[in-house]
């Protein structure tokens, strides 16, 4: 999918520069799910949502009985839920491996990575029939037409080719450091002067 549209970076990562002025995205790593002349949409991968686990969310959605902890494997119940971005923050988005796909509602972004935003994927994960790897985020990051391009031009973000391990492995700030490592960059070497002559 990526590579077909020159200049668009769907299927790549945005890594916030230390100079990122928008506090909502400081030290963030965002997976770009869609990017076209109509704008862009991505999921922040490294900001855990405070005070909620996957098990608690499933209880709130009545997928499982909140009182019955035995319905879920411990590793699923305690799994983190992430803040995917400020847009539609009450809606769940699941980035997952491509061993699970719903014909009508899943969007294959690239080899090995699918986005599904329906309650069916949550039910499947809860029942142990979902994808092998998944990340659940509430909300997403969105850009109006041309906005992401302008932010890239202003050195607000570094971009990084895909490495699915960034989506599914590591926690919080570690993902930011891992992304910089993939690019061969030492975070201590980044300064606000980068990109300015």
DRENMARDO-579100 format. One record per residue: residue in one letter; chain; x, y, z of N, C-alpha, C, O in turn. Coordinates in Angstrom, 2 decimals, m for minus. Layout:
residues N
type, mol, nc1, nc2, nc3, cac1, cac2, cac3, cc1, cc2, cc3, oc1, oc2, oc3
A, A, X, Y, Z, X, Y, Z, X, Y, Z, X, Y, Z
...
This chain:
residues 197
type, mol, nc1, nc2, nc3, cac1, cac2, cac3, cc1, cc2, cc3, oc1, oc2, oc3
X, A, 0.83, m1.20, 0.00, 0.00, 0.00, 0.00, 0.87, 1.26, 0.00, 0.69, 2.13, m0.85
X, A, 1.83, 1.35, 0.98, 2.70, 2.51, 0.94, 3.65, 2.34, m0.22, 3.92, 1.22, m0.66
X, A, 4.16, 3.44, m0.72, 5.04, 3.37, m1.86, 4.28, 3.65, m3.14, 4.87, 4.08, m4.13
X, A, 2.97, 3.41, m3.16, 2.18, 3.65, m4.35, 1.86, 5.13, m4.52, 1.63, 5.60, m5.64
X, A, 1.85, 5.87, m3.41, 1.47, 7.28, m3.46, 2.66, 8.13, m3.02, 2.89, 8.28, m1.82
X, A, 3.41, 8.67, m3.97, 4.61, 9.42, m3.60, 4.28, 10.57, m2.66, 3.29, 11.28, m2.86
X, A, 5.10, 10.75, m1.65, 4.91, 11.86, m0.72, 4.00, 11.53, 0.44, 3.96, 12.28, 1.42
X, A, 3.27, 10.44, 0.38, 2.40, 10.06, 1.49, 3.09, 9.02, 2.34, 3.83, 8.17, 1.85
X, A, 2.83, 9.09, 3.63, 3.61, 8.25, 4.54, 2.76, 7.27, 5.34, 3.11, 6.92, 6.46
X, A, 1.63, 6.82, 4.78, 0.87, 5.82, 5.52, 1.73, 4.57, 5.64, 2.49, 4.21, 4.74
X, A, 1.58, 3.91, 6.80, 2.38, 2.74, 7.08, 3.76, 3.08, 7.63, 4.59, 2.19, 7.81
X, A, 4.02, 4.36, 7.91, 5.28, 4.77, 8.52, 5.01, 5.34, 9.91, 3.86, 5.53, 10.31
X, A, 6.08, 5.61, 10.62, 5.98, 6.19, 11.96, 6.36, 7.66, 11.94, 7.23, 8.08, 11.18
X, A, 5.70, 8.42, 12.78, 6.10, 9.79, 13.08, 6.71, 9.75, 14.48, 6.12, 9.20, 15.40
X, A, 7.88, 10.33, 14.62, 8.57, 10.36, 15.91, 8.71, 11.83, 16.28, 9.35, 12.60, 15.56
X, A, 8.11, 12.21, 17.41, 8.12, 13.62, 17.81, 9.53, 14.09, 18.11, 10.29, 13.42, 18.82
X, A, 9.88, 15.24, 17.57, 11.16, 15.87, 17.89, 11.06, 16.43, 19.31, 9.96, 16.73, 19.78
X, A, 12.21, 16.57, 20.01, 12.17, 17.13, 21.36, 11.55, 18.53, 21.41, 11.10, 18.99, 22.46
X, A, 11.55, 19.21, 20.25, 11.01, 20.57, 20.18, 9.50, 20.61, 19.96, 8.93, 21.69, 19.83
X, A, 8.85, 19.44, 19.93, 7.41, 19.38, 19.68, 6.69, 20.33, 20.64, 6.77, 20.17, 21.86
X, A, 5.99, 21.32, 20.08, 5.34, 22.35, 20.91, 3.99, 21.89, 21.45, 3.54, 22.39, 22.49
X, A, 3.34, 20.95, 20.77, 2.04, 20.47, 21.22, 2.28, 19.41, 22.30, 2.71, 18.30, 21.99
X, A, 1.99, 19.75, 23.55, 2.24, 18.87, 24.69, 1.55, 17.52, 24.58, 2.01, 16.54, 25.16
X, A, 0.45, 17.46, 23.83, m0.27, 16.19, 23.67, 0.57, 15.17, 22.92, 0.32, 13.96, 23.01
X, A, 1.56, 15.65, 22.17, 2.36, 14.75, 21.33, 3.83, 14.70, 21.72, 4.64, 14.12, 20.98
X, A, 4.21, 15.30, 22.86, 5.61, 15.26, 23.29, 6.08, 13.82, 23.44, 5.39, 13.00, 24.04
X, A, 7.24, 13.53, 22.90, 7.85, 12.19, 22.96, 6.95, 11.10, 22.40, 7.06, 9.95, 22.81
X, A, 6.07, 11.45, 21.48, 5.16, 10.42, 20.97, 5.70, 9.73, 19.72, 6.49, 10.30, 18.96
X, A, 5.25, 8.50, 19.55, 5.49, 7.74, 18.33, 4.09, 7.46, 17.78, 3.25, 6.88, 18.46
X, A, 3.86, 7.87, 16.54, 2.54, 7.71, 15.92, 2.67, 6.84, 14.68, 3.54, 7.06, 13.83
X, A, 1.80, 5.85, 14.59, 1.75, 5.02, 13.39, 0.72, 5.66, 12.46, m0.44, 5.82, 12.82
X, A, 1.15, 6.02, 11.25, 0.26, 6.69, 10.30, m0.55, 5.62, 9.56, m0.01, 4.83, 8.78
X, A, m1.86, 5.62, 9.82, m2.75, 4.61, 9.22, m3.25, 5.03, 7.84, m3.47, 4.18, 6.98
X, A, m3.43, 6.32, 7.63, m3.93, 6.81, 6.35, m3.36, 8.20, 6.10, m3.29, 9.02, 7.01
X, A, m2.95, 8.46, 4.86, m2.41, 9.77, 4.49, m2.69, 9.99, 3.01, m2.27, 9.19, 2.17
X, A, m3.39, 11.07, 2.70, m3.73, 11.39, 1.32, m3.92, 12.91, 1.21, m3.66, 13.64, 2.17
X, A, m4.38, 13.36, 0.06, m4.64, 14.80, m0.09, m5.78, 15.25, 0.83, m5.96, 16.44, 1.04
X, A, m6.53, 14.30, 1.36, m7.64, 14.65, 2.25, m7.20, 14.80, 3.71, m8.01, 15.16, 4.56
X, A, m5.93, 14.54, 3.99, m5.43, 14.66, 5.36, m4.78, 13.38, 5.81, m4.43, 12.52, 4.99
X, A, m4.61, 13.24, 7.12, m3.94, 12.06, 7.65, m4.58, 11.63, 8.96, m5.23, 12.42, 9.65
X, A, m4.39, 10.35, 9.29, m4.92, 9.78, 10.52, m3.88, 8.82, 11.05, m3.32, 8.02, 10.29
X, A, m3.62, 8.88, 12.35, m2.65, 7.96, 12.94, m3.02, 7.64, 14.38, m3.90, 8.26, 14.97
X, A, m2.33, 6.64, 14.93, m2.55, 6.20, 16.30, m1.27, 6.41, 17.10, m0.20, 5.94, 16.71
X, A, m1.38, 7.13, 18.23, m0.25, 7.30, 19.13, m0.02, 5.95, 19.82, m0.94, 5.37, 20.39
X, A, 1.22, 5.47, 19.76, 1.53, 4.12, 20.24, 2.09, 4.05, 21.65, 2.20, 2.96, 22.22
X, A, 2.43, 5.19, 22.23, 3.21, 5.10, 23.48, 2.69, 5.97, 24.62, 3.47, 6.37, 25.49
X, A, 1.40, 6.27, 24.62, 0.84, 7.03, 25.74, m0.26, 6.21, 26.41, m1.42, 6.26, 25.98
X, A, 0.09, 5.45, 27.45, m0.94, 4.65, 28.13, m2.06, 5.55, 28.67, m1.79, 6.62, 29.21
X, A, m3.29, 5.10, 28.52, m4.44, 5.84, 29.07, m4.42, 5.60, 30.58, m4.30, 4.46, 31.03
X, A, m4.53, 6.66, 31.35, m4.47, 6.47, 32.81, m5.73, 5.78, 33.34, m6.83, 5.98, 32.83
X, A, m5.54, 4.99, 34.37, m6.65, 4.42, 35.15, m7.59, 3.48, 34.41, m8.74, 3.33, 34.81
X, A, m7.13, 2.84, 33.33, m8.01, 1.85, 32.70, m7.17, 0.73, 32.08, m6.16, 0.98, 31.41
X, A, m7.61, m0.49, 32.32, m6.97, m1.64, 31.69, m7.93, m2.19, 30.63, m9.09, m1.79, 30.56
X, A, m7.42, m3.09, 29.83, m8.24, m3.73, 28.80, m9.43, m4.45, 29.44, m10.55, m4.37, 28.94
X, A, m9.17, m5.14, 30.55, m10.25, m5.85, 31.25, m11.34, m4.91, 31.73, m12.53, m5.20, 31.60
X, A, m10.93, m3.76, 32.29, m11.92, m2.78, 32.77, m12.73, m2.21, 31.61, m13.94, m2.01, 31.72
X, A, m12.05, m1.96, 30.50, m12.75, m1.43, 29.32, m13.78, m2.44, 28.81, m14.90, m2.07, 28.47
X, A, m13.38, m3.71, 28.76, m14.32, m4.75, 28.32, m15.53, m4.82, 29.24, m16.65, m5.05, 28.79
X, A, m15.30, m4.60, 30.55, m16.40, m4.57, 31.51, m17.33, m3.39, 31.25, m18.55, m3.54, 31.28
X, A, m16.73, m2.21, 31.00, m17.54, m1.01, 30.73, m18.38, m1.16, 29.48, m19.47, m0.61, 29.38
X, A, m17.86, m1.91, 28.51, m18.58, m2.12, 27.26, m19.54, m3.32, 27.32, m20.16, m3.69, 26.33
X, A, m19.64, m3.91, 28.52, m20.49, m5.08, 28.74, m20.11, m6.28, 27.87, m20.95, m7.12, 27.55
X, A, m18.83, m6.35, 27.49, m18.35, m7.50, 26.73, m18.09, m8.65, 27.72, m18.31, m9.82, 27.40
X, A, m17.62, m8.28, 28.92, m17.51, m9.25, 30.00, m18.19, m8.65, 31.22, m18.43, m7.45, 31.28
X, A, m18.50, m9.49, 32.18, m19.07, m9.04, 33.44, m17.94, m8.49, 34.29, m16.98, m9.21, 34.58
X, A, m18.02, m7.21, 34.69, m16.94, m6.57, 35.44, m16.57, m7.32, 36.71, m15.43, m7.27, 37.16
X, A, m17.54, m8.02, 37.29, m17.28, m8.74, 38.54, m16.56, m10.06, 38.31, m15.96, m10.60, 39.23
X, A, m16.62, m10.57, 37.09, m16.09, m11.91, 36.82, m14.73, m11.85, 36.14, m14.63, m11.91, 34.92
X, A, m13.69, m11.74, 36.97, m12.32, m11.65, 36.45, m11.85, m12.94, 35.80, m10.91, m12.92, 35.00
X, A, m12.50, m14.06, 36.13, m12.05, m15.34, 35.61, m12.33, m15.51, 34.12, m11.85, m16.46, 33.50
X, A, m13.11, m14.60, 33.55, m13.45, m14.73, 32.13, m12.28, m14.43, 31.20, m12.28, m14.84, 30.04
X, A, m11.29, m13.72, 31.72, m10.17, m13.30, 30.87, m8.86, m13.84, 31.39, m8.66, m13.96, 32.60
X, A, m7.98, m14.16, 30.48, m6.62, m14.51, 30.89, m6.00, m13.26, 31.51, m6.27, m12.14, 31.07
X, A, m5.17, m13.46, 32.53, m4.56, m12.32, 33.25, m3.82, m11.39, 32.29, m3.93, m10.17, 32.41
X, A, m3.07, m11.95, 31.32, m2.29, m11.10, 30.42, m3.19, m10.21, 29.57, m2.79, m9.11, 29.17
X, A, m4.41, m10.67, 29.29, m5.35, m9.84, 28.53, m6.01, m8.82, 29.46, m6.13, m7.65, 29.09
X, A, m6.44, m9.24, 30.63, m7.14, m8.35, 31.56, m6.28, m7.16, 31.96, m6.78, m6.04, 32.07
X, A, m4.98, m7.40, 32.17, m4.09, m6.34, 32.63, m3.43, m5.55, 31.51, m2.64, m4.64, 31.76
X, A, m3.74, m5.91, 30.28, m3.12, m5.23, 29.14, m3.45, m3.74, 29.16, m4.56, m3.34, 29.50
X, A, m2.47, m2.93, 28.78, m2.67, m1.48, 28.76, m3.59, m1.06, 27.62, m3.64, m1.69, 26.57
X, A, m4.32, 0.02, 27.87, m5.09, 0.69, 26.84, m4.32, 1.99, 26.59, m3.85, 2.62, 27.53
X, A, m4.19, 2.40, 25.34, m3.41, 3.58, 25.01, m4.30, 4.75, 24.60, m5.44, 4.56, 24.16
X, A, m3.75, 5.96, 24.77, m4.41, 7.17, 24.28, m3.96, 7.34, 22.84, m2.84, 7.79, 22.59
X, A, m4.82, 7.00, 21.90, m4.44, 7.02, 20.49, m4.38, 8.41, 19.89, m3.82, 8.59, 18.81
X, A, m4.96, 9.39, 20.58, m4.97, 10.76, 20.08, m6.20, 11.49, 20.58, m7.10, 10.89, 21.16
X, A, m6.24, 12.80, 20.33, m7.31, 13.63, 20.88, m8.64, 13.57, 20.13, m9.65, 14.05, 20.65
X, A, m8.66, 12.99, 18.93, m9.89, 12.95, 18.13, m10.67, 11.68, 18.46, m10.10, 10.59, 18.51
X, A, m11.98, 11.82, 18.68, m12.85, 10.66, 18.93, m12.33, 9.81, 20.09, m12.27, 8.58, 19.99
X, A, m11.95, 10.47, 21.19, m11.27, 9.81, 22.31, m12.10, 8.75, 23.02, m11.56, 7.98, 23.81
X, A, m13.40, 8.69, 22.75, m14.22, 7.66, 23.37, m14.34, 6.40, 22.52, m14.98, 5.43, 22.92
X, A, m13.72, 6.43, 21.35, m13.86, 5.31, 20.41, m12.58, 4.47, 20.39, m11.47, 5.00, 20.41
X, A, m12.75, 3.15, 20.36, m11.61, 2.25, 20.36, m11.12, 1.92, 18.96, m11.90, 1.70, 18.04
X, A, m9.80, 1.89, 18.82, m9.14, 1.51, 17.57, m8.12, 0.44, 17.92, m7.31, 0.62, 18.83
X, A, m8.15, m0.68, 17.20, m7.21, m1.76, 17.49, m6.28, m1.94, 16.29, m6.72, m2.25, 15.18
X, A, m4.98, m1.73, 16.54, m3.96, m2.07, 15.55, m3.57, m3.51, 15.88, m3.30, m3.83, 17.04
X, A, m3.55, m4.37, 14.88, m3.27, m5.76, 15.18, m2.59, m6.48, 14.03, m2.51, m5.98, 12.91
X, A, m2.10, m7.69, 14.34, m1.47, m8.53, 13.33, m2.51, m8.98, 12.32, m3.71, m9.01, 12.61
X, A, m2.04, m9.35, 11.12, m2.99, m9.65, 10.04, m3.51, m11.09, 10.04, m4.05, m11.56, 9.04
X, A, m3.34, m11.79, 11.18, m3.92, m13.13, 11.31, m5.41, m13.04, 11.67, m6.09, m14.06, 11.80
X, A, m5.91, m11.82, 11.83, m7.33, m11.58, 12.12, m7.78, m10.48, 11.18, m7.11, m9.45, 11.06
X, A, m8.92, m10.68, 10.52, m9.40, m9.68, 9.55, m10.91, m9.79, 9.42, m11.44, m10.88, 9.20
X, A, m11.60, m8.67, 9.56, m13.05, m8.63, 9.34, m13.29, m7.98, 7.98, m12.94, m6.82, 7.77
X, A, m13.88, m8.74, 7.08, m14.05, m8.30, 5.69, m14.61, m6.88, 5.55, m14.10, m6.09, 4.77
X, A, m15.66, m6.57, 6.30, m16.36, m5.28, 6.13, m15.68, m4.12, 6.85, m15.80, m2.97, 6.43
X, A, m14.95, m4.41, 7.94, m14.52, m3.30, 8.80, m13.02, m3.19, 9.04, m12.58, m2.16, 9.55
X, A, m12.23, m4.19, 8.70, m10.79, m4.11, 8.93, m10.10, m3.43, 7.74, m10.49, m3.63, 6.59
X, A, m9.08, m2.64, 8.04, m8.30, m1.95, 7.01, m6.87, m2.46, 7.08, m6.17, m2.24, 8.07
X, A, m6.44, m3.14, 6.01, m5.05, m3.60, 5.97, m4.19, m2.40, 5.58, m4.35, m1.82, 4.51
X, A, m3.26, m2.03, 6.47, m2.43, m0.86, 6.23, m1.18, m1.28, 5.47, m0.73, m0.58, 4.56
X, A, m0.62, m2.41, 5.87, 0.55, m2.96, 5.21, 0.68, m4.41, 5.64, m0.11, m4.90, 6.44
X, A, 1.67, m5.09, 5.10, 1.90, m6.49, 5.46, 2.09, m6.61, 6.97, 3.01, m6.00, 7.53
X, A, 1.24, m7.38, 7.62, 1.40, m7.62, 9.05, 0.69, m6.65, 9.97, 0.69, m6.84, 11.19
X, A, 0.06, m5.59, 9.42, m0.60, m4.59, 10.28, m1.98, m4.24, 9.73, m2.14, m3.84, 8.57
X, A, m2.99, m4.41, 10.60, m4.39, m4.15, 10.25, m4.98, m3.24, 11.32, m4.61, m3.32, 12.49
X, A, m5.91, m2.37, 10.92, m6.64, m1.52, 11.85, m8.11, m1.94, 11.82, m8.73, m2.02, 10.75
X, A, m8.66, m2.22, 13.00, m10.09, m2.53, 13.11, m10.67, m1.67, 14.22, m10.09, m1.57, 15.31
X, A, m11.80, m1.04, 13.95, m12.39, m0.11, 14.93, m13.82, m0.51, 15.27, m14.70, 0.34, 15.38
X, A, m14.05, m1.82, 15.45, m15.39, m2.27, 15.83, m15.29, m3.12, 17.10, m14.22, m3.64, 17.43
X, A, m16.39, m3.25, 17.77, m16.43, m4.00, 19.03, m16.19, m5.49, 18.79, m15.80, m6.21, 19.72
X, A, m16.40, m5.98, 17.57, m16.18, m7.41, 17.27, m14.75, m7.83, 17.56, m14.53, m8.93, 18.08
X, A, m13.79, m6.99, 17.23, m12.39, m7.36, 17.47, m12.11, m7.46, 18.98, m11.32, m8.30, 19.41
X, A, m12.76, m6.60, 19.77, m12.59, m6.67, 21.23, m13.19, m7.96, 21.77, m12.62, m8.60, 22.65
X, A, m14.36, m8.32, 21.25, m14.99, m9.58, 21.67, m14.10, m10.77, 21.33, m13.93, m11.69, 22.13
X, A, m13.53, m10.74, 20.13, m12.66, m11.84, 19.68, m11.43, m11.96, 20.58, m11.03, m13.06, 20.96
X, A, m10.82, m10.82, 20.93, m9.64, m10.84, 21.81, m10.04, m11.39, 23.18, m9.34, m12.23, 23.74
X, A, m11.17, m10.92, 23.71, m11.64, m11.38, 25.02, m11.90, m12.89, 25.02, m11.69, m13.55, 26.04
X, A, m12.35, m13.42, 23.89, m12.68, m14.85, 23.80, m11.45, m15.69, 23.43, m11.55, m16.91, 23.31
X, A, m10.30, m15.03, 23.25, m9.11, m15.77, 22.87, m9.08, m16.16, 21.41, m8.32, m17.04, 21.01
X, A, m9.92, m15.51, 20.59, m10.01, m15.84, 19.17, m9.56, m14.68, 18.29, m9.76, m14.69, 17.07
X, A, m8.96, m13.69, 18.89, m8.55, m12.50, 18.15, m7.15, m12.63, 17.57, m6.60, m13.72, 17.51
X, A, m6.58, m11.51, 17.15, m5.24, m11.52, 16.58, m4.20, m11.88, 17.64, m4.40, m11.66, 18.84
X, A, m3.07, m12.44, 17.18, m1.98, m12.81, 18.10, m1.41, m11.56, 18.77, m1.11, m11.57, 19.96
X, A, m1.26, m10.49, 18.00, m0.69, m9.26, 18.53, m1.68, m8.13, 18.33, m2.31, m8.03, 17.28
X, A, m1.83, m7.28, 19.35, m2.76, m6.16, 19.21, m2.40, m5.03, 20.16, m1.77, m5.24, 21.19
X, A, m2.81, m3.84, 19.78, m2.68, m2.66, 20.62, m4.01, m1.92, 20.54, m4.47, m1.57, 19.46
X, A, m4.62, m1.69, 21.70, m5.91, m1.00, 21.75, m5.69, 0.45, 22.14, m5.07, 0.75, 23.16
X, A, m6.21, 1.35, 21.33, m6.08, 2.78, 21.59, m7.45, 3.43, 21.59, m8.34, 3.04, 20.83
X, A, m7.61, 4.42, 22.45, m8.83, 5.22, 22.47, m8.52, 6.53, 21.76, m7.63, 7.28, 22.18
X, A, m9.25, 6.81, 20.70, m9.04, 8.04, 19.95, m7.92, 7.89, 18.92, m7.25, 6.86, 18.84
X, A, m7.75, 8.96, 18.14, m6.69, 8.96, 17.13, m6.20, 10.39, 16.91, m6.81, 11.35, 17.37
X, A, m5.09, 10.49, 16.21, m4.53, 11.79, 15.84, m4.95, 12.06, 14.40, m4.83, 11.19, 13.53
X, A, m5.44, 13.27, 14.14, m5.90, 13.59, 12.80, m5.28, 14.90, 12.31, m5.01, 15.81, 13.10
X, A, m5.07, 14.98, 11.01, m4.52, 16.18, 10.39, m5.40, 16.58, 9.22, m5.83, 15.73, 8.44
X, A, m5.66, 17.86, 9.09, m6.41, 18.39, 7.95, m5.54, 18.32, 6.69, m4.33, 18.09, 6.79
X, A, m6.14, 18.51, 5.50, m5.34, 18.47, 4.27, m4.13, 19.41, 4.36, m4.28, 20.59, 4.69
X, A, m2.95, 18.88, 4.06, m1.72, 19.69, 4.06, m1.10, 19.94, 5.42, 0.05, 20.38, 5.50
X, A, m1.83, 19.68, 6.49, m1.32, 20.00, 7.84, m0.11, 19.15, 8.22, 0.87, 19.68, 8.74
X, A, m0.18, 17.86, 7.98, 0.94, 16.99, 8.34, 2.17, 17.35, 7.51, 3.29, 17.40, 8.03
X, A, 1.96, 17.61, 6.23, 3.08, 18.01, 5.37, 3.77, 19.25, 5.92, 5.00, 19.35, 5.92
X, A, 2.96, 20.22, 6.40, 3.52, 21.46, 6.96, 4.31, 21.16, 8.24, 5.37, 21.74, 8.47
X, A, 3.79, 20.28, 9.07, 4.50, 19.93, 10.31, 5.80, 19.20, 10.01, 6.80, 19.41, 10.70
X, A, 5.80, 18.35, 8.99, 7.03, 17.66, 8.59, 8.06, 18.67, 8.07, 9.25, 18.58, 8.38
X, A, 7.57, 19.63, 7.28, 8.43, 20.68, 6.72, 9.06, 21.52, 7.83, 10.20, 21.97, 7.70
X, A, 8.30, 21.73, 8.91, 8.78, 22.56, 10.03, 9.62, 21.75, 11.03, 9.92, 22.23, 12.12
X, A, 10.00, 20.54, 10.65, 10.84, 19.68, 11.50, 10.18, 19.31, 12.83, 10.87, 19.13, 13.83
X, A, 8.85, 19.18, 12.84, 8.18, 18.76, 14.06, 8.29, 17.26, 14.29, 8.19, 16.77, 15.42
X, A, 8.49, 16.53, 13.19, 8.50, 15.07, 13.25, 9.66, 14.49, 12.46, 10.09, 15.06, 11.45
X, A, 10.17, 13.37, 12.92, 11.05, 12.53, 12.12, 10.15, 11.42, 11.58, 9.14, 11.09, 12.21
X, A, 10.49, 10.86, 10.44, 9.72, 9.72, 9.95, 10.61, 8.50, 9.93, 11.83, 8.59, 9.78
X, A, 9.98, 7.36, 10.07, 10.71, 6.11, 10.15, 9.91, 5.05, 9.40, 8.69, 4.96, 9.55
X, A, 10.61, 4.26, 8.59, 9.95, 3.17, 7.88, 9.40, 2.17, 8.89, 9.76, 2.18, 10.06
X, A, 8.54, 1.34, 8.42, 7.85, 0.40, 9.28, 8.76, m0.64, 9.90, 9.69, m1.15, 9.29
X, A, 8.45, m0.91, 11.15, 9.03, m2.03, 11.89, 7.92, m2.41, 12.87, 7.81, m1.80, 13.93
X, A, 7.08, m3.42, 12.52, 5.91, m3.72, 13.35, 6.20, m3.93, 14.83, 5.30, m3.79, 15.65
X, A, 7.46, m4.26, 15.19, 7.77, m4.44, 16.61, 7.52, m3.16, 17.39, 7.22, m3.21, 18.58
X, A, 7.63, m2.01, 16.74, 7.37, m0.74, 17.44, 5.92, m0.64, 17.89, 5.63, m0.02, 18.92
X, A, 5.02, m1.23, 17.14, 3.61, m1.17, 17.51, 3.35, m2.07, 18.71, 2.70, m1.68, 19.68
X, A, 3.85, m3.29, 18.62, 3.43, m4.32, 19.56, 4.38, m4.57, 20.73, 4.03, m5.31, 21.65
X, A, 5.58, m3.98, 20.72, 6.54, m4.24, 21.79, 6.97, m2.96, 22.46, 6.97, m1.89, 21.85
X, A, 7.35, m3.06, 23.74, 7.84, m1.90, 24.48, 6.71, m1.10, 25.10, 5.54, m1.27, 24.75
X, A, 7.07, m0.24, 26.03, 6.10, 0.57, 26.76, 6.49, 2.04, 26.69, 7.67, 2.36, 26.60
X, A, 5.51, 2.91, 26.75, 5.73, 4.35, 26.92, 6.92, 4.93, 26.19, 7.09, 4.73, 24.99
X, A, 7.74, 5.66, 26.94, 8.88, 6.37, 26.36, 9.87, 5.43, 25.69, 10.61, 5.84, 24.80
X, A, 9.89, 4.15, 26.12, 10.81, 3.19, 25.51, 10.55, 3.09, 24.01, 11.49, 2.91, 23.24
X, A, 9.29, 3.20, 23.60, 8.98, 3.13, 22.16, 9.60, 4.31, 21.42, 10.07, 4.16, 20.29
X, A, 9.61, 5.48, 22.05, 10.21, 6.66, 21.42, 11.71, 6.42, 21.23, 12.26, 6.69, 20.16
X, A, 12.37, 5.90, 22.27, 13.80, 5.59, 22.18, 14.06, 4.50, 21.16, 15.03, 4.58, 20.40
X, A, 13.20, 3.46, 21.12, 13.36, 2.38, 20.15, 13.24, 2.90, 18.72, 14.00, 2.49, 17.84
X, A, 12.30, 3.81, 18.49, 12.10, 4.38, 17.15, 13.34, 5.17, 16.73, 13.78, 5.06, 15.58
X, A, 13.89, 5.96, 17.64, 15.10, 6.72, 17.32, 16.27, 5.78, 17.05, 17.11, 6.03, 16.18
X, A, 16.32, 4.69, 17.80, 17.39, 3.69, 17.61, 17.32, 3.09, 16.21, 18.35, 2.88, 15.57
X, A, 16.09, 2.80, 15.73, 15.91, 2.25, 14.39, 16.51, 3.21, 13.36, 17.07, 2.79, 12.34
X, A, 16.39, 4.51, 13.64, 16.95, 5.52, 12.73, 18.44, 5.75, 12.97, 19.09, 6.49, 12.22
X, A, 18.99, 5.12, 14.03, 20.40, 5.31, 14.34, 20.68, 6.65, 15.01, 21.77, 7.19, 14.89
X, A, 19.68, 7.17, 15.74, 19.82, 8.49, 16.37, 19.88, 8.35, 17.88, 19.07, 7.64, 18.48
X, A, 20.85, 9.03, 18.49, 20.95, 9.10, 19.94, 20.08, 10.27, 20.39, 20.32, 11.40, 19.98
X, A, 19.05, 10.01, 21.24, 18.15, 11.10, 21.66, 18.89, 12.30, 22.24, 18.43, 13.43, 22.11
X, A, 20.03, 12.06, 22.88, 20.81, 13.16, 23.45, 21.41, 14.08, 22.40, 21.78, 15.22, 22.70
X, A, 21.50, 13.58, 21.16, 22.09, 14.39, 20.08, 21.05, 15.31, 19.42, 21.40, 16.20, 18.66
X, A, 19.78, 15.07, 19.72, 18.73, 15.90, 19.12, 18.64, 17.23, 19.86, 18.68, 17.28, 21.09
X, A, 18.53, 18.28, 19.09, 18.35, 19.59, 19.73, 17.37, 20.39, 18.91, 16.94, 19.98, 17.83
X, A, 17.04, 21.54, 19.42, 16.07, 22.39, 18.72, 16.67, 23.01, 17.46, 15.94, 23.62, 16.67
X, A, 17.98, 22.86, 17.26, 18.63, 23.47, 16.09, 18.59, 22.59, 14.86, 18.93, 23.04, 13.77
X, A, 18.17, 21.33, 15.01, 18.20, 20.41, 13.87, 17.36, 20.96, 12.72, 16.24, 21.44, 12.91
X, A, 17.93, 20.89, 11.53, 17.19, 21.30, 10.35, 17.24, 22.78, 10.06, 16.66, 23.22, 9.07
X, A, 17.91, 23.55, 10.90, 17.99, 25.00, 10.65, 19.43, 25.38, 10.34, 20.35, 25.02, 11.08
X, A, 19.62, 26.11, 9.26, 20.98, 26.52, 8.87, 21.38, 27.78, 9.59, 22.49, 28.27, 9.39
